[in-house]
Amino acid sequence: MKLSLRSVRNNYSPGQTPAFELTARNTSKSDCEIDLGPKRAVLTITPAEGDDAYWSSDDCVEGAGSLRYRVAAGSGITYTVKWDRGPSAPECGTPPAGSAKAGTYLVEAKAAGFEKVRTSFVLKSD
């Protein structure tokens, strides 16, 4: 299996919801299973000029946090994650108020057994 990540758009105007596609491609000759749930395939969003994540998919997971997919040999599946531009806080803590400012952001996806994949996008100002 190989993971890839892309932003649906390169730039998002105010009012547009950023969305990211995490794709798992099965390069083997047999069917495989993968879990792309927020606890297993962790997406983080970080301002390009910072080191601290602004939002993470595993900060406050509702439900089981598992999204298992069976991927046929030689094919792939794509899971779309939408972000409301709000910050998150570990262990369902209270995140800071407000929403992400205009600027460039980096998105990273990490899943056990896979290389990290990254992409970037821009939030535009009015």
Secondary structure, DSSP 8 states (H G I E B T S, - for coil): -EEEEEES-SEE-TT---EEEEEEE--SSS-EEEE-STTTEEEEEEETT-SS-SEETTSS--TT---EEEE-TT-EEEEEEE--S----GGG----SS---SEEEEEEEEETTS--EEEEEEE---
